[in-house]
Every structure is written in structure tokens, then in C-alpha cells.
């Protein structure tokens, strides 16, 4: 089945709305899930991650891992990895990040997942954050694998 047939779209009229979308997704995410955040610079990937992490762990300072590449939050059955692959240029660099210890165990949020497209789990939620022609933003969510059967209520 074509994953695009299951696309969900929502309008994001503010940073708060983007964070709220992250919180909504956090409510249905399960430990071991992968979420791939796609979009241009400034599209809202980190804002969505902030809403997600804070919804799962409370008031936590969530920053972009652009320079550290990986930021971890929580521990044990509450561990979240926030990964930014923007600066990754070669596959060998991916191996150095130790992602294999997180995938399938921790919740993993990838910014710039295109850098490892072939190695992403098939069971994931893809989120494309886009600017529209009117200066606003919207998100297109494409559930894959077990995400297809989950109820994502984007009306609130």
C-alpha cells in the first residue's frame, strides 16, 4: 500500500501550534518508535521536537542538536534521542553516532533523516514541515508500519 494514501495534513499558524502538534504525537508514540522530521531550515522541526519531549518528560530545555548531533533526554523506558543529521556527509559518520543502541529501544526523533534514508526503520512516522505560499506552515504526516493503525487526532 502506498503510504501517501494515509497522509494527514494540518495547518500550523504559530510556534505554539507546532509544539502542540509535537505534544499530540507524543501522546500516541511508544518507546522504540522512530519519527522522521523533514523540512527546510526554519520549518519548525526543533519546535515540534520541543513539544514532543516536554509532553513526555515535563518542563525540559530542548535545544537543537545541530552541533552535538545527538541530544538525549530521560532515561530507561523514558529515553528520547533527538538527532540532527544536517552536518552528516558520509555513512561512516552515522556509524559513529551509535544509533543502533537507540533504534527500537528509545524514542528517536530525526531531523534531516534524508541523510540516512536507506537505514531508517520501515516502521516510523514521517513528518514534513513546509512553508505555504501565504507565509504560514503546515505539516504532512505519513504513518508507516504500526503507525498506520494509531489514532492521531489533529483537530485540537
Legacy VTK file of the C-alpha trace (Angstrom):
# vtk DataFile Version 3.0
C-alpha trace
ASCII
DATASET POLYDATA
POINTS 156 float
0.000 0.000 0.000
1.210 3.492 -0.837
1.994 5.321 2.458
0.878 8.613 0.877
-2.712 7.308 0.944
-2.598 7.649 4.740
-1.262 11.225 4.807
-2.666 13.591 7.421
-2.254 17.344 6.973
-2.622 20.153 9.490
-2.041 23.893 9.442
0.474 25.351 11.876
-0.183 29.046 12.405
2.407 29.578 15.157
5.370 28.096 17.002
2.918 27.134 19.755
0.825 25.186 17.239
3.956 23.355 16.082
4.850 22.473 19.669
1.250 21.371 20.269
1.495 19.015 17.292
4.640 17.556 18.857
2.741 17.055 22.128
-0.141 15.351 20.308
2.237 12.940 18.613
3.979 12.273 21.940
0.631 11.124 23.295
0.457 8.201 20.856
4.169 7.445 20.487
5.548 4.308 22.081
9.009 3.574 23.368
11.143 2.302 20.484
9.371 4.446 17.866
11.123 6.456 15.181
9.875 9.824 13.974
11.486 11.441 10.933
11.198 15.251 10.856
11.671 16.696 7.379
11.681 20.275 6.147
13.851 23.210 5.218
15.853 25.259 7.709
13.453 27.151 9.948
10.464 24.938 9.093
9.826 24.050 12.744
11.494 20.669 13.250
13.101 21.644 16.549
9.909 23.339 17.774
7.985 20.139 17.120
10.672 18.158 18.973
10.403 20.585 21.912
6.677 19.978 22.195
7.197 16.240 21.921
9.930 15.963 24.566
8.194 18.286 27.037
4.916 16.377 26.678
6.716 13.127 27.548
9.123 14.366 30.235
7.758 17.644 31.593
9.459 21.023 31.538
12.775 20.144 29.887
15.045 22.508 27.982
15.150 21.121 24.445
17.718 22.617 22.092
18.640 21.820 18.533
21.360 19.183 18.359
22.828 20.776 15.232
26.349 20.863 16.650
26.230 17.960 19.109
24.354 15.814 16.536
22.628 13.809 19.290
20.858 15.074 22.381
19.356 12.575 24.816
16.574 13.212 27.306
15.189 10.980 30.036
16.500 7.518 30.725
15.489 3.889 30.706
11.946 3.393 29.468
11.566 7.179 29.057
14.677 7.787 26.931
14.348 10.070 23.914
17.105 10.649 21.363
16.911 13.879 19.343
19.241 13.503 16.364
20.179 16.168 13.819
21.849 14.729 10.715
22.211 18.034 8.848
26.014 18.019 9.032
26.421 14.310 8.205
28.135 13.835 4.865
29.283 10.207 4.848
27.821 6.925 6.019
30.834 6.319 8.294
29.806 9.384 10.314
26.433 7.757 11.006
28.132 4.710 12.497
29.991 6.928 14.975
26.708 8.223 16.425
25.793 4.870 17.979
22.237 4.992 16.675
21.927 1.197 16.713
21.715 1.301 20.523
18.726 3.661 20.340
16.692 2.387 17.380
13.916 0.103 18.534
14.605 0.893 22.215
14.434 4.664 22.761
12.081 7.107 21.099
14.143 8.630 18.292
13.382 11.946 16.607
15.461 12.521 13.469
15.954 15.926 11.921
17.269 15.694 8.354
16.547 11.943 8.079
17.317 12.133 4.359
20.973 11.699 5.332
20.253 8.059 6.286
17.131 7.308 4.241
18.149 3.736 3.411
18.798 2.915 7.082
15.603 4.373 8.564
13.240 1.820 10.090
10.260 0.988 7.880
8.053 1.357 10.963
8.048 5.123 11.526
6.144 8.373 11.341
7.363 10.788 8.669
6.517 14.437 9.248
7.188 17.020 6.552
7.018 20.616 7.765
6.506 23.067 4.930
6.043 26.778 4.358
2.945 27.650 2.369
2.519 30.472 -0.139
0.812 32.725 2.420
3.715 32.708 4.879
2.223 30.072 7.152
3.252 26.495 7.711
1.672 23.113 7.541
2.645 19.585 8.418
2.105 16.460 6.351
2.245 13.294 8.442
2.830 9.956 6.732
2.405 6.978 9.050
4.262 3.795 8.119
4.114 0.329 9.654
2.378 0.225 13.044
1.784 3.988 12.879
-0.925 3.388 10.257
-3.226 1.855 12.895
-2.697 4.550 15.521
-5.269 7.269 16.077
-3.702 10.691 15.509
-6.279 13.339 16.363
-5.065 16.559 14.739
-8.275 18.521 15.299
-7.356 20.064 18.658
LINES 1 157
156 0 1 2 3 4 5 6 7 8 9 10 11 12 13 14 15 16 17 18 19 20 21 22 23 24 25 26 27 28 29 30 31 32 33 34 35 36 37 38 39 40 41 42 43 44 45 46 47 48 49 50 51 52 53 54 55 56 57 58 59 60 61 62 63 64 65 66 67 68 69 70 71 72 73 74 75 76 77 78 79 80 81 82 83 84 85 86 87 88 89 90 91 92 93 94 95 96 97 98 99 100 101 102 103 104 105 106 107 108 109 110 111 112 113 114 115 116 117 118 119 120 121 122 123 124 125 126 127 128 129 130 131 132 133 134 135 136 137 138 139 140 141 142 143 144 145 146 147 148 149 150 151 152 153 154 155
